[in-house]
Amino acid sequence: MQIMRKSIRFRIAITFFVLMALVLFLIGVLQHAFLEDFYYRDKQKTLSRSLSLIEGAEGIEDIPESFEQFCSVNSLTYCLTDSSMSVWQTNSSYGSLMASNLLGIILGQEDENSEVVEETDSYTILQIENRYTGLPTLELWSILPSGNYYLVTCPVESMAEAAETSMRFYLYIGILAALGGAVVIWLVSGYLEQTVTRLQTEKRTAAAGHRAEAARH
């Protein structure tokens, strides 16, 4: 009976470990399949959010503080120019070059080096290699209601490398969590078995006492 109980505890612990491993494997597969798309969509939303924060600006100097903070938190580099592109406002040390690049984008001179990721009536998002760092970036450009031109960029990391690092992290943490959970299940099931056994023993002892008491009478 004791061997059977230990066998049941072992099977419960193994079943828990296998289920945890399957869940972690499924998470890894879904992450590998969808993480990159999710990452790029999130970056695109960040760029379009920056546009919504600045499109109400009337002049080059009229930039909301909330927009500046948003760019700082999300590592965005922007350039805002007037219609002649002779005056600009930027948070980049390459402000004049960004203004020139914006003109190149508008004139279609960057078409060979870029890929349109998203295009709407109010803005266009391109994926392009950064001209200064050589790293891939996403860039949004737009003509604001005021007639000013707006260009904002954000770097994009190598998702293959990021996904591989994330997978290793999930693997290590997942194995430890599954093993720890199996040990806890083993201990808890043992404690519950002891409690049930004790209660059954007490019940049988009490019943035997009642029968003995009834026999005496």
Residue frames as qw, qx, qy, qz and C-alpha x, y, z in Angstrom:
[[0.000, 0.886, 0.464, 0.000, 0.00, 0.00, 0.00],
 [0.317, -0.791, 0.108, 0.511, 2.86, 2.36, 0.91],
 [0.410, -0.129, 0.601, 0.674, 4.59, 1.60, -2.41],
 [0.218, 0.627, 0.667, 0.340, 1.36, 2.34, -4.29],
 [0.127, -0.931, -0.254, 0.229, 1.00, 5.67, -2.52],
 [0.364, -0.592, 0.348, 0.629, 4.55, 6.66, -3.40],
 [0.378, 0.192, 0.703, 0.571, 3.88, 5.62, -7.00],
 [0.101, 0.831, 0.533, 0.122, 0.80, 7.87, -7.13],
 [0.248, -0.874, 0.014, 0.417, 2.77, 10.79, -5.69],
 [0.429, -0.307, 0.546, 0.651, 5.52, 10.21, -8.24],
 [0.306, 0.453, 0.702, 0.457, 3.06, 10.13, -11.13],
 [0.022, -0.926, -0.363, 0.103, 1.39, 13.34, -9.95],
 [0.325, -0.747, 0.226, 0.534, 4.75, 15.11, -9.74],
 [0.405, -0.070, 0.668, 0.621, 5.84, 13.85, -13.17],
 [0.230, 0.682, 0.650, 0.242, 2.50, 14.81, -14.72],
 [0.113, -0.940, -0.149, 0.286, 2.85, 18.33, -13.34],
 [0.382, -0.542, 0.440, 0.605, 6.42, 18.61, -14.66],
 [0.379, 0.218, 0.731, 0.524, 5.41, 17.40, -18.14],
 [0.127, 0.841, 0.522, 0.071, 2.45, 19.81, -18.30],
 [0.219, -0.872, 0.067, 0.432, 4.70, 22.70, -17.27],
 [0.414, -0.290, 0.598, 0.622, 7.25, 21.72, -19.92],
 [0.320, 0.495, 0.711, 0.383, 4.52, 21.60, -22.61],
 [0.003, -0.937, -0.320, 0.138, 3.20, 25.02, -21.60],
 [0.306, -0.735, 0.293, 0.529, 6.71, 26.51, -21.73],
 [0.430, 0.011, 0.704, 0.564, 7.34, 24.88, -25.11],
 [0.231, 0.730, 0.609, 0.206, 4.09, 26.36, -26.45],
 [0.136, -0.933, -0.072, 0.326, 5.04, 29.80, -25.14],
 [0.406, -0.477, 0.503, 0.596, 8.42, 29.49, -26.86],
 [0.388, 0.316, 0.728, 0.468, 6.84, 28.50, -30.18],
 [0.100, 0.884, 0.455, 0.047, 4.34, 31.38, -30.06],
 [0.275, -0.839, 0.123, 0.454, 7.09, 33.81, -29.10],
 [0.434, -0.221, 0.616, 0.619, 9.28, 32.67, -31.98],
 [0.300, 0.494, 0.717, 0.390, 6.36, 32.97, -34.42],
 [0.005, -0.864, -0.439, -0.248, 4.86, 36.28, -33.34],
 [0.488, -0.652, -0.146, 0.562, 7.37, 38.22, -31.22],
 [0.372, -0.066, 0.320, 0.869, 9.03, 40.03, -34.12],
 [0.034, -0.562, -0.557, -0.610, 5.72, 41.18, -35.62],
 [0.414, -0.799, -0.427, 0.094, 4.51, 42.30, -32.19],
 [0.518, -0.449, -0.001, 0.728, 7.76, 44.21, -31.62],
 [0.228, 0.133, 0.404, 0.876, 7.52, 46.08, -34.93],
 [0.192, -0.688, -0.569, -0.407, 3.82, 46.86, -34.46],
 [0.485, -0.730, -0.323, 0.357, 4.61, 48.26, -31.02],
 [0.415, -0.272, 0.167, 0.852, 7.34, 50.49, -32.49],
 [0.067, 0.400, 0.541, 0.737, 4.97, 51.68, -35.22],
 [0.334, -0.783, -0.515, -0.100, 2.37, 52.59, -32.59],
 [0.501, -0.576, -0.132, 0.632, 5.04, 54.52, -30.69],
 [0.283, 0.004, 0.346, 0.895, 5.91, 56.55, -33.79],
 [0.126, -0.561, -0.575, -0.582, 2.28, 57.29, -34.62],
 [0.448, -0.738, -0.449, 0.230, 1.67, 58.24, -30.97],
 [0.417, -0.358, 0.022, 0.835, 4.46, 60.82, -31.23],
 [0.081, 0.291, 0.486, 0.820, 2.72, 62.31, -34.26],
 [0.312, -0.711, -0.583, -0.239, -0.54, 62.69, -32.34],
 [0.500, -0.648, -0.281, 0.501, 1.36, 64.58, -29.63],
 [0.319, -0.364, 0.184, 0.855, 2.96, 67.11, -31.98],
 [0.232, 0.421, 0.650, 0.589, 0.49, 67.56, -34.85],
 [0.113, -0.887, -0.448, 0.005, -1.29, 70.33, -32.96],
 [0.456, -0.489, 0.045, 0.742, 1.88, 72.45, -32.78],
 [0.368, 0.889, 0.231, -0.147, 1.36, 75.70, -34.68],
 [0.280, 0.895, -0.348, 0.019, 5.00, 76.73, -35.09],
 [0.709, 0.354, -0.549, 0.267, 8.50, 75.27, -35.07],
 [0.103, 0.357, -0.625, 0.686, 9.11, 76.48, -31.53],
 [0.639, -0.238, 0.177, -0.709, 5.66, 75.46, -30.30],
 [0.587, 0.109, -0.801, -0.036, 6.55, 71.92, -29.20],
 [0.719, -0.573, -0.074, -0.385, 4.58, 70.44, -26.26],
 [0.200, -0.606, 0.718, -0.279, 6.59, 69.35, -23.24],
 [0.836, -0.042, 0.473, -0.275, 4.68, 66.07, -23.21],
 [0.829, 0.549, -0.109, -0.019, 6.02, 65.36, -26.70],
 [0.223, 0.728, -0.597, 0.253, 9.63, 66.00, -25.62],
 [0.512, -0.392, 0.680, -0.349, 9.19, 63.67, -22.64],
 [0.914, 0.217, 0.255, -0.228, 7.61, 60.99, -24.82],
 [0.678, 0.654, -0.325, 0.086, 10.54, 61.10, -27.26],
 [0.042, -0.662, 0.673, -0.326, 13.04, 60.90, -24.41],
 [0.700, -0.212, 0.587, -0.347, 11.36, 57.90, -22.77],
 [0.888, 0.310, 0.325, -0.101, 11.00, 55.99, -26.05],
 [0.521, -0.353, 0.504, 0.591, 14.43, 56.88, -27.55],
 [0.517, 0.710, 0.447, 0.167, 12.91, 58.78, -30.46],
 [0.327, -0.313, 0.205, 0.868, 14.86, 61.27, -32.57],
 [0.341, 0.765, 0.545, -0.024, 12.78, 63.90, -34.33],
 [0.247, -0.125, 0.222, 0.935, 13.11, 66.84, -36.68],
 [0.219, 0.781, 0.558, -0.178, 10.40, 69.44, -37.24],
 [0.321, -0.086, 0.303, 0.893, 10.89, 71.88, -40.12],
 [0.366, 0.570, 0.189, -0.711, 8.94, 74.67, -41.75],
 [0.774, 0.536, 0.313, -0.124, 7.61, 74.31, -45.28],
 [0.432, 0.840, -0.329, -0.008, 10.82, 75.74, -46.76],
 [0.946, -0.147, -0.136, 0.254, 12.94, 73.37, -44.62],
 [0.381, 0.631, -0.270, 0.619, 15.22, 76.29, -43.80],
 [0.293, -0.506, 0.481, -0.653, 14.27, 76.33, -40.10],
 [0.740, -0.135, -0.648, -0.119, 14.08, 73.27, -37.93],
 [0.494, -0.572, 0.451, -0.474, 13.71, 72.07, -34.36],
 [0.827, 0.137, -0.544, -0.031, 15.26, 68.77, -33.30],
 [0.696, -0.648, 0.288, -0.113, 16.59, 66.72, -30.36],
 [0.930, 0.112, 0.148, 0.318, 19.37, 65.31, -32.54],
 [0.348, -0.658, 0.301, 0.596, 22.90, 66.53, -33.09],
 [0.310, 0.045, 0.708, 0.633, 22.28, 65.74, -36.78],
 [0.301, 0.633, 0.466, -0.540, 19.41, 68.20, -37.15],
 [0.296, 0.637, -0.314, -0.639, 20.47, 69.67, -40.49],
 [0.068, 0.209, -0.922, -0.319, 21.13, 66.20, -41.89],
 [0.235, 0.368, 0.865, -0.246, 17.72, 64.99, -40.71],
 [0.355, 0.678, 0.160, -0.624, 16.13, 67.94, -42.50],
 [0.238, 0.507, -0.639, -0.527, 18.00, 66.99, -45.67],
 [0.062, 0.010, 0.996, 0.060, 16.97, 63.36, -45.27],
 [0.343, 0.519, 0.621, -0.476, 13.35, 64.40, -44.84],
 [0.383, 0.652, -0.203, -0.622, 13.56, 66.33, -48.10],
 [0.122, 0.335, -0.874, -0.331, 15.09, 63.25, -49.75],
 [0.228, 0.240, 0.923, -0.195, 12.24, 61.06, -48.49],
 [0.395, 0.632, 0.339, -0.574, 9.62, 63.49, -49.78],
 [0.369, 0.653, -0.411, -0.519, 11.30, 63.67, -53.19],
 [0.973, 0.156, 0.047, -0.161, 11.57, 59.86, -53.35],
 [0.368, 0.715, -0.585, 0.110, 15.36, 59.81, -53.27],
 [0.294, -0.412, 0.799, -0.325, 15.37, 57.24, -50.44],
 [0.867, 0.103, -0.018, -0.487, 13.05, 54.75, -52.15],
 [0.749, 0.349, -0.562, 0.032, 15.85, 52.33, -53.03],
 [0.260, 0.305, -0.739, 0.542, 17.17, 52.28, -49.46],
 [0.352, -0.059, 0.548, -0.756, 13.83, 52.02, -47.68],
 [0.196, -0.272, -0.909, -0.247, 10.74, 49.86, -47.40],
 [0.426, -0.336, -0.013, -0.840, 7.27, 51.21, -46.71],
 [0.098, -0.062, -0.932, 0.344, 5.96, 49.48, -43.58],
 [0.062, 0.653, 0.708, -0.263, 2.75, 51.46, -43.11],
 [0.093, 0.091, 0.265, 0.956, 1.11, 54.24, -45.08],
 [0.061, 0.676, 0.687, -0.259, -2.00, 56.26, -44.22],
 [0.228, 0.845, 0.316, 0.366, -3.49, 59.57, -45.32],
 [0.267, -0.957, 0.065, -0.093, -1.60, 61.40, -42.56],
 [0.314, -0.741, 0.586, 0.094, 1.78, 59.66, -42.34],
 [0.857, 0.361, -0.367, -0.030, 4.18, 57.11, -43.84],
 [0.639, -0.617, 0.459, 0.005, 6.41, 54.72, -41.86],
 [0.693, 0.578, -0.432, -0.011, 9.57, 53.41, -43.50],
 [0.850, -0.423, 0.221, 0.222, 12.13, 50.82, -42.49],
 [0.515, 0.803, -0.209, 0.214, 15.56, 52.10, -43.45],
 [0.795, -0.105, -0.250, 0.542, 19.20, 51.71, -42.51],
 [0.274, -0.914, -0.094, 0.284, 20.34, 54.54, -40.27],
 [0.573, 0.762, -0.097, 0.286, 22.66, 56.82, -42.21],
 [0.075, -0.825, 0.440, -0.347, 24.86, 57.54, -39.20],
 [0.567, -0.447, 0.651, -0.232, 25.00, 54.28, -37.21],
 [0.310, 0.275, -0.845, -0.338, 24.36, 51.75, -39.97],
 [0.168, 0.139, 0.914, -0.341, 21.65, 50.13, -37.81],
 [0.100, -0.459, -0.736, -0.488, 18.08, 49.45, -39.03],
 [0.083, 0.209, 0.418, -0.880, 15.52, 52.06, -37.98],
 [0.134, 0.663, 0.722, 0.147, 11.88, 52.85, -38.39],
 [0.113, -0.143, 0.007, 0.983, 11.08, 56.37, -39.59],
 [0.171, 0.725, 0.665, -0.061, 7.78, 58.20, -39.74],
 [0.152, -0.086, 0.142, 0.974, 7.32, 61.33, -41.79],
 [0.088, 0.707, 0.701, -0.039, 4.28, 63.55, -42.11],
 [0.078, 0.376, 0.135, 0.913, 3.02, 66.94, -43.19],
 [0.089, -0.378, -0.691, 0.609, 1.36, 68.52, -40.15],
 [0.134, 0.805, 0.577, 0.034, -1.88, 70.54, -40.33],
 [0.174, -0.856, 0.017, 0.486, 0.25, 73.68, -39.84],
 [0.633, 0.761, -0.143, -0.005, 2.15, 72.88, -43.07],
 [0.193, -0.730, 0.655, -0.032, 5.34, 71.97, -41.21],
 [0.788, 0.250, -0.555, -0.090, 7.19, 68.75, -41.98],
 [0.630, -0.560, 0.452, -0.293, 7.84, 66.12, -39.31],
 [0.737, 0.305, -0.603, 0.030, 10.34, 63.26, -39.25],
 [0.579, -0.578, 0.475, -0.325, 10.83, 60.91, -36.28],
 [0.671, 0.329, -0.664, -0.024, 13.01, 57.82, -36.06],
 [0.696, -0.524, 0.413, -0.264, 13.55, 54.97, -33.60],
 [0.143, 0.465, -0.867, -0.105, 16.13, 52.17, -33.63],
 [0.928, -0.070, -0.051, -0.362, 15.00, 48.57, -34.00],
 [0.415, -0.537, 0.735, -0.016, 17.01, 45.81, -32.38],
 [0.370, 0.236, -0.846, -0.304, 17.89, 42.52, -33.99],
 [0.770, -0.218, 0.126, -0.586, 14.81, 40.48, -33.15],
 [0.871, 0.146, -0.469, 0.007, 16.53, 37.19, -33.95],
 [0.387, 0.286, -0.632, 0.607, 19.13, 37.89, -31.26],
 [0.370, -0.286, 0.356, -0.809, 16.53, 39.21, -28.83],
 [0.872, -0.089, -0.156, -0.456, 14.28, 36.17, -29.35],
 [0.760, 0.181, -0.584, 0.218, 17.19, 33.77, -28.83],
 [0.120, 0.291, -0.591, 0.743, 18.15, 35.47, -25.57],
 [0.593, -0.202, 0.184, -0.757, 14.54, 35.45, -24.42],
 [0.888, 0.020, -0.387, -0.247, 14.17, 31.77, -25.28],
 [0.554, 0.200, -0.672, 0.449, 17.23, 30.84, -23.21],
 [0.178, -0.265, 0.461, -0.828, 15.86, 32.87, -20.30],
 [0.778, -0.118, -0.023, -0.617, 12.48, 31.13, -20.48],
 [0.817, 0.132, -0.561, 0.002, 14.22, 27.75, -20.74],
 [0.341, 0.218, -0.680, 0.611, 16.33, 28.24, -17.63],
 [0.339, -0.154, 0.387, -0.844, 13.57, 29.81, -15.55],
 [0.789, -0.017, -0.241, -0.565, 10.99, 27.33, -16.85],
 [0.713, 0.094, -0.683, 0.125, 13.02, 24.25, -15.95],
 [0.149, 0.139, -0.651, 0.731, 13.69, 25.59, -12.46],
 [0.508, -0.092, 0.172, -0.839, 10.00, 26.49, -12.01],
 [0.820, 0.016, -0.427, -0.380, 8.84, 23.08, -13.24],
 [0.585, 0.094, -0.727, 0.346, 11.27, 21.21, -10.98],
 [0.052, -0.129, 0.526, -0.839, 10.40, 23.41, -8.01],
 [0.649, -0.073, -0.039, -0.756, 6.69, 22.91, -8.66],
 [0.789, 0.029, -0.599, -0.138, 7.13, 19.13, -8.92],
 [0.364, 0.097, -0.724, 0.578, 8.96, 19.09, -5.57],
 [0.314, -0.095, 0.336, -0.883, 6.22, 21.17, -3.95],
 [0.771, -0.026, -0.302, -0.561, 3.53, 18.86, -5.39],
 [0.665, 0.081, -0.724, 0.164, 5.48, 15.85, -4.04],
 [0.153, 0.076, -0.649, 0.742, 5.72, 17.33, -0.55],
 [0.474, -0.055, 0.144, -0.867, 2.13, 18.59, -0.44],
 [0.786, -0.010, -0.466, -0.406, 0.72, 15.29, -1.69],
 [0.531, 0.055, -0.767, 0.356, 2.77, 13.47, 0.97],
 [0.089, -0.059, 0.504, -0.857, 1.43, 15.76, 3.68],
 [0.643, -0.023, -0.100, -0.759, -2.14, 15.27, 2.46],
 [0.733, 0.028, -0.669, -0.123, -1.67, 11.51, 2.42],
 [0.314, 0.037, -0.742, 0.591, -0.42, 11.55, 5.99],
 [0.324, -0.038, 0.290, -0.900, -3.35, 13.73, 7.07],
 [0.745, 0.001, -0.336, -0.577, -5.90, 11.45, 5.35],
 [0.638, 0.053, -0.755, 0.141, -4.24, 8.35, 6.83],
 [0.093, 0.056, -0.650, 0.752, -4.29, 9.85, 10.33],
 [0.514, -0.016, 0.102, -0.852, -7.96, 10.82, 10.03],
 [0.772, 0.030, -0.523, -0.361, -8.87, 7.37, 8.74],
 [0.480, 0.064, -0.785, 0.385, -6.97, 5.76, 11.60],
 [0.140, -0.032, 0.499, -0.854, -8.67, 7.99, 14.14],
 [0.658, 0.002, -0.159, -0.736, -12.04, 7.20, 12.57],
 [0.734, 0.027, -0.670, -0.105, -11.42, 3.45, 12.68],
 [0.286, 0.065, -0.734, 0.612, -10.19, 3.68, 16.29],
 [0.355, -0.026, 0.297, -0.886, -13.27, 5.66, 17.30],
 [0.747, 0.018, -0.364, -0.555, -15.56, 3.20, 15.52],
 [0.619, 0.045, -0.765, 0.172, -13.85, 0.26, 17.21],
 [0.045, 0.062, -0.617, 0.783, -14.26, 1.98, 20.57],
 [0.562, -0.018, 0.039, -0.826, -17.95, 2.51, 19.93],
 [0.773, 0.030, -0.562, -0.294, -18.42, -1.14, 18.97],
 [0.446, 0.062, -0.775, 0.443, -16.56, -2.31, 22.07],
 [0.188, -0.051, 0.443, -0.875, -18.63, -0.01, 24.25],
 [0.697, 0.004, -0.185, -0.692, -21.83, -1.32, 22.66],
 [0.689, 0.065, -0.721, -0.031, -20.72, -4.95, 23.15],
 [0.185, 0.071, -0.733, 0.651, -20.15, -4.37, 26.87],
 [0.421, 0.067, 0.329, -0.842, -23.69, -3.12, 27.23]]
